[in-house]
Amino acid sequence: MASATVPAGPTTAGRAAPRTTTPTTTAGGADPPVLRAVVAGRPVDAGASWANLDPVDGSVRSWVQESDQALVDRAVRAARAALDGPWGRLSVAQRTALLRRVADRVEARFEEFVLAESGDTGKPLAQARELDVARAVANFRAFADTVAAAGQPSFLTDLAGGKHALNYAVRKPLGVVAVIVPWNLPLLLLTWKAAPALACGNAVVVKPSEWTPTTATLLAEVLAEAGVPDGVYNVVHGFGPGSAGQFLTEHPGVDGVTFTGSSATGSAIMRAVAPRVRPVSFELGGKNAAIVFADADLELTLAGLTRSVFANTGQVCLCTERVYVERPVFDEVTAGLVKQAEALRLGRPDDPATTTGPLISAEHRDKVLGYYRLAEEQGARVLVGGGVPALGGGLDGGSWISPTLWTGLTNEDAPLREEIFGPCAALVPFDTEDEAVRLANDTDYGLASAVWTTNLSRGHRVAQRMRVGLSWVNTWFLRDLRSPFGGVGLSGIGREGGEHSLDFYTELTNVCVAL
């Protein structure tokens, strides 16, 4: 692999460059709101604050109070007290009824969540409606249904003398779960973790990303409205090392950690929990490949690639950053994808014509631009994009970047080996099926892949040969919430989804009864 040095970007649990700015008022003259920790059902004042900036124009959306070690300890203790209180005595039916009530309350405040999620991330309102908030509602209902229907096998054991023993397993909550949430799909991924954790009877302490603190705080209000007892859902705000992320993962009262974010941060969390041998569930980075065969339906394929490369400005762990195209259609696919990229419209979230928002922050844009420069240094031909657009209209203070495509790179070059997490991809030709599989699997990551072909046998065959946790054929981002989700290699540990989530959020006790 070619060596390279690029600017380090922010991570979910790592301290980002400080967001220092002079306190200002909003355009309407009001002071920006202050976001506080939520402990035992109540907002709690903390010490220092940082500015939560709007990635669209750089203005101050809110001030966020950083939770210190003492406040994190209070949150963990509140969660433990909830387990020992009325929450711990609820039946499965009572807990799942509460979760369905939470889903109803999110729906009742749907547009409030849409505006909060779009405001923190800069994504178009339509995407926040159709994906982020809709999935949050679905997550609560799906895991309520899963836990309500879950059972365990039992075994009748034959013993000497014609006697028997009955073995059956009982699920019990894991305990206090630390939920550390990324900034790309903050509400969706928060509820993907908190919903099964709560359905299984745990209490949680949530640390949202420092870049996207709003919906995690808003969700605390909704859970309280739905009647979830105090202390079951707590929120602490902060960064990683030397801040709330480190204090939470190292806390002796935490029984498990679930995290979505960078592989480097996942490694740091593993080191933090290792002395106490706590379980972890990690969905980490990806360097996902798409394979396009010459017999693919090109219209369907180009539409799918446009989504998989550019969705959410490339800030989805499942996004495609490597596109391998069979040589007979390489030029056609390349030209078609360039045309699709040129048709994307960058703009304000509330503009119906907007397809693409900004990156999450100026710091993350610096990281992605570092890869844009590096790609050219390593011989890439820039087909479209490659820099920062001039949008005007008050947007030039935002974290905007151009959707970008390259040819001329190989698997030896850093832009094809390291996760970029931006709206970009390299297109590389191949000649045989075996070569395509080898190229796609030539990575330290292993989260997702997509295979595009009209040959059904080949689609099955190649998809099964991918060294990933999730392999799509003729589609992308299509999910059944009951199916297993996770990665291999640097892409994570464990599986979530349906009953697979229950395996992490519960402990099993086997009961053996001599009959």
PyMOL commands that set and color helices and strands:
alter all, ss='L'
color gray80, all
select helices_A, chain A and resi 69-84+86-89+92-108+110-121+125-149+160-162+186-199+214-226+244-249+263-276+298-314+327-342+362-377+414-416+433-441+456-465+489-491+498-505
alter helices_A, ss='H'
color red, helices_A
select strands_A, chain A and resi 34-35+37-39+42-44+49-53+60-65+154-158+164-173+176-180+203-207+233-235+256-260+280-283+288-292+320-326+381-384+404-407+424-430+448-452+470-473+492-493+506-514
alter strands_A, ss='S'
color yellow, strands_A
deselect
rebuild
show_as cartoon
